Every structure is written in structure tokens, then in C-alpha cells.
């Protein structure tokens, strides 16, 4: 009897694609996607940037790869314990020669919605872009003290 070896990652990706087809007709959370893309992957023109998250005592540092994107093309939204990174990159190339003009246009959109390990102060966020790497530093909000209440 012949048995095919199954790659668990491949099976998860196939299941994700199936879920997107089945549930994708419902209003998606992310335009064009219901589930998050594979890290560094691109589906239907929307790339999901690779990123690192560092959680320190008082800050959260997110580093995301957005190659070829200018700082004016990036939108960051912070809501409580969620971070949204959106960036659009367009490129246009024109080549003229004797008897012809060749034009090429390209468009890529980066999108990533990230649940953060703690709530952050949306008024205390710093972001910088250098060499295609976006660095976002967010200050955590003061945690509320938990007080145990005795039931009478």
C-alpha cells in the first residue's frame, strides 16, 4: 500500500486557503484576507511584512521589514493592544526607444495587524524608517493593580 507523507505546514496552508474561500465571502477583518498571511508572504497583492516584537518592562519594540517603501507611504494605527501597519509601494518604469515606448507599473500593499502583548499609550509612540526597516517603539500603559475582593 502506498502512503504519501504529509507536510504539516503544507496542510495548514491548504486549510487556511480553504477557510479563506469558504469564509472570505463574509466581511473580512483585513481587506482581501480573513486569516493573517504567512510571515513574509504575499497573497493577492497584499504582502505581510516579516517582523520582530520585543517586550521589555516598560516598552514594546516592533521591527518590520518594508523594503522599497517611503516613510510617507506608511500608516500606523494603535488601538489599545493592537497595532496596524499599512504601506503602499508603487513603481513606474518608462523606456523610450526608436519607434516604441515601454511602460511598466507595479503596486504592492503591505498590511499587518498585530496583537500586542500589553496595552500601549497611543500618544507615546515613536516610529522611524531606515533602509527598508520600520522601527516602532511604544510605551506601555500603567497596569491597573489587581485587588482581590472577599465575598461575604
WOJOLIN-V472868 format. One record per run of one state. SS is the DSSP state (H for helix, E for strand, - for the rest). FROM is the first residue (numbers start at 1). TO is the last residue. Records with the same first field share a line. If there is no record, write none. Layout:
BEGIN
SS=FROM-TO  FROM-TO
END
This chain:
BEGIN
-=1-7  24-29  31-32  34-41  44-45  48-50  56-58  66-70  80-81  98-99  116-119  131-132  141-152
H=8-23  71-73
E=30-30  33-33  42-43  46-47  51-55  59-65  74-79  82-97  100-115  120-130  133-140
END
